[in-house]
């Protein structure tokens, strides 16, 4: 995301947290070793239920998680959440790991009645304020993240387990379902 300090990772964990960290790769030319930085732990408003889906938007400024608690949490993805293992303070000392950080979500989206299985932000160029979600409640929802509300709710034949957007014009959406077949 422009800082060349590594790859940002967002993980949904069984303990109900969403973890954020940076992984850097081995680079002999620069003299750096492969490492994973300290992680920040994010908790949604309903604590303890495991996230099943996580997503980062294209420019890395927002992240979302959702799962068994049925809510979609959206956070600002501040740099503190993604502190590389070699980040230091101005005094030259390594900053303390942010493990246990409990940042509150920017907002929470409610509407699904079963586990949320997939999240995907819209492409910045075409759909900059869009978040899509798929769920076992047999729906795919489109959320306006600027207004923090659902703008479209498609009912599908079976529990939706995945979704993707095509880059084609007009836009197309493909979903996957527990039966293994795909519908468009």
TORDRENRO-529482 format. One record per residue (C-alpha): residue in three letters; x, y, z. Coordinates in pm, whole numbers. Last residue first. Layout:
<recs>
<"ala" <X Y Z>>
...
</recs>
This chain:
<recs>
<"unk" <-2470 -1548 -1213>>
<"unk" <-2512 -1886 -1045>>
<"unk" <-2243 -2133 -948>>
<"unk" <-2284 -2495 -843>>
<"unk" <-2108 -2657 -548>>
<"unk" <-2419 -2733 -342>>
<"unk" <-2300 -2495 -70>>
<"unk" <-2327 -2200 -305>>
<"unk" <-2095 -1990 -520>>
<"unk" <-2175 -1644 -653>>
<"unk" <-2082 -1452 -968>>
<"unk" <-2146 -1079 -1011>>
<"unk" <-2126 -895 -1341>>
<"unk" <-2044 -533 -1412>>
<"unk" <-2148 -395 -1751>>
<"unk" <-1868 -376 -1847>>
<"unk" <-1629 -651 -1749>>
<"unk" <-1402 -642 -1442>>
<"unk" <-1597 -935 -1297>>
<"unk" <-1707 -925 -935>>
<"unk" <-1667 -1221 -700>>
<"unk" <-1881 -1408 -452>>
<"unk" <-1849 -1692 -204>>
<"unk" <-2049 -1919 27>>
<"unk" <-2405 -1817 -59>>
<"unk" <-2669 -2038 104>>
<"unk" <-2915 -2147 -160>>
<"unk" <-3151 -2004 -425>>
<"unk" <-3032 -1642 -408>>
<"unk" <-3212 -1339 -266>>
<"unk" <-3052 -1013 -368>>
<"unk" <-3044 -727 -117>>
<"unk" <-2947 -384 -246>>
<"unk" <-2870 -48 -85>>
<"unk" <-2773 -170 263>>
<"unk" <-2657 113 487>>
<"unk" <-2343 279 623>>
<"unk" <-2398 600 418>>
<"unk" <-2039 614 288>>
<"unk" <-2020 233 313>>
<"unk" <-2305 182 67>>
<"unk" <-2369 -189 115>>
<"unk" <-2459 -447 -149>>
<"unk" <-2609 -767 -13>>
<"unk" <-2601 -1124 -134>>
<"unk" <-2866 -1343 21>>
<"unk" <-2943 -1705 95>>
<"unk" <-2920 -1661 475>>
<"unk" <-2590 -1852 452>>
<"unk" <-2434 -1520 362>>
<"unk" <-2258 -1316 95>>
<"unk" <-2144 -957 144>>
<"unk" <-2057 -674 -93>>
<"unk" <-1898 -344 12>>
<"unk" <-1931 -33 -202>>
<"unk" <-1806 323 -158>>
<"unk" <-1539 325 -431>>
<"unk" <-1741 134 -693>>
<"unk" <-1575 189 -1032>>
<"unk" <-1221 320 -974>>
<"unk" <-1189 194 -615>>
<"unk" <-1302 -158 -701>>
<"unk" <-1585 -267 -472>>
<"unk" <-1496 -413 -133>>
<"unk" <-1550 -786 -88>>
<"unk" <-1687 -983 204>>
<"unk" <-1766 -1354 215>>
<"unk" <-1928 -1608 451>>
<"unk" <-2161 -1401 671>>
<"unk" <-2333 -1641 914>>
<"unk" <-2714 -1625 915>>
<"unk" <-2975 -1348 963>>
<"unk" <-2793 -1076 768>>
<"unk" <-2909 -718 823>>
<"unk" <-2666 -519 1034>>
<"unk" <-2369 -304 929>>
<"unk" <-2137 -190 1206>>
<"unk" <-1947 138 1208>>
<"unk" <-1596 278 1258>>
<"unk" <-1529 -39 1456>>
<"unk" <-1387 3 1805>>
<"unk" <-1015 -58 1850>>
<"unk" <-931 -315 2115>>
<"unk" <-556 -347 2108>>
<"unk" <-464 -678 2274>>
<"unk" <-142 -717 2085>>
<"unk" <-16 -373 1983>>
<"unk" <344 -473 2022>>
<"unk" <552 -212 2201>>
<"unk" <734 30 1977>>
<"unk" <1101 -39 1916>>
<"unk" <1324 231 2054>>
<"unk" <1497 491 1838>>
<"unk" <1351 791 2019>>
<"unk" <1138 872 1715>>
<"unk" <960 539 1756>>
<"unk" <1059 224 1573>>
<"unk" <903 0 1314>>
<"unk" <1114 -315 1261>>
<"unk" <836 -569 1323>>
<"unk" <600 -383 1093>>
<"unk" <305 -203 1251>>
<"unk" <-18 -275 1067>>
<"unk" <-285 -168 1315>>
<"unk" <-86 146 1396>>
<"unk" <-98 238 1025>>
<"unk" <-470 301 1050>>
<"unk" <-710 67 872>>
<"unk" <-1032 254 956>>
<"unk" <-1267 -21 1070>>
<"unk" <-1582 -181 929>>
<"unk" <-1774 -448 1121>>
<"unk" <-2030 -664 942>>
<"unk" <-2273 -817 1189>>
<"unk" <-2407 -1174 1174>>
<"unk" <-2219 -1278 1496>>
<"unk" <-2100 -1591 1314>>
<"unk" <-1904 -1405 1051>>
<"unk" <-1798 -1058 960>>
<"unk" <-1483 -855 910>>
<"unk" <-1402 -528 740>>
<"unk" <-1097 -324 657>>
<"unk" <-1065 33 536>>
<"unk" <-772 249 426>>
<"unk" <-580 -21 238>>
<"unk" <-607 143 -104>>
<"unk" <-803 -139 -266>>
<"unk" <-1028 -214 35>>
<"unk" <-930 -481 284>>
<"unk" <-1155 -782 348>>
<"unk" <-1231 -1040 616>>
<"unk" <-1474 -1333 625>>
<"unk" <-1554 -1607 877>>
<"unk" <-1518 -1399 1193>>
<"unk" <-1551 -1603 1512>>
<"unk" <-1805 -1514 1780>>
<"unk" <-1657 -1381 2104>>
<"unk" <-1770 -1022 2123>>
<"unk" <-2075 -853 1976>>
<"unk" <-1944 -500 1908>>
<"unk" <-1656 -626 1699>>
<"unk" <-1315 -697 1844>>
<"unk" <-986 -599 1683>>
<"unk" <-656 -754 1781>>
<"unk" <-340 -575 1666>>
<"unk" <-48 -792 1562>>
<"unk" <325 -763 1606>>
<"unk" <527 -786 1287>>
<"unk" <586 -1098 1082>>
<"unk" <939 -1145 962>>
<"unk" <1156 -1244 667>>
<"unk" <1505 -1104 712>>
<"unk" <1642 -776 583>>
<"unk" <1989 -706 447>>
<"unk" <1873 -479 167>>
<"unk" <2010 -695 -114>>
<"unk" <1944 -1011 91>>
<"unk" <1568 -946 96>>
<"unk" <1362 -1189 303>>
<"unk" <996 -1101 303>>
<"unk" <799 -875 532>>
<"unk" <467 -967 691>>
<"unk" <256 -691 846>>
<"unk" <-15 -743 1107>>
<"unk" <-389 -724 1170>>
<"unk" <-597 -969 1374>>
<"unk" <-978 -989 1374>>
<"unk" <-1091 -1130 1705>>
<"unk" <-1361 -1381 1794>>
<"unk" <-1129 -1643 1947>>
<"unk" <-1163 -1847 1626>>
<"unk" <-959 -1589 1436>>
<"unk" <-1030 -1381 1124>>
<"unk" <-699 -1265 977>>
<"unk" <-594 -941 808>>
<"unk" <-245 -930 661>>
<"unk" <-65 -628 521>>
<"unk" <232 -715 301>>
<"unk" <564 -551 358>>
<"unk" <736 -221 425>>
<"unk" <708 -90 70>>
<"unk" <503 207 202>>
<"unk" <268 242 -95>>
<"unk" <0 0 0>>
</recs>
